[in-house]
Amino acid sequence: MKLIINGDTKEFPQNATLKRVIEELNLDGKVMAAAVNMEIVKQNKWDSCVLKDMDKLELLDFVGGG
C-alpha cells in the first residue's frame, strides 16, 4: 500500500501499523508526535493503529532552539 509521509509517498505492506512504519523508517525513539489524516494518534495507540492505502501521516520531532 502507499502512504504519504510528511509529503512523500512510500510503499509499505498491507495492514502495517503506525509503529511498524516508524520502525521501518528508523525513526523509533525520534518521533514525538504522529497524526494520521490530520488526527493525532497518541503514542500508546501506535501499535494498534492499522493504516490504510493512501493514508496521510505527519511524523513530528520537537526541536529546541533559541
Secondary structure, DSSP 8 states (H G I E B T S, - for coil): -EEEETTEEEE--TT-BHHHHHHHTT-TTT--EEEETTEEE-GGGGGG-B--TT-EEEEE------
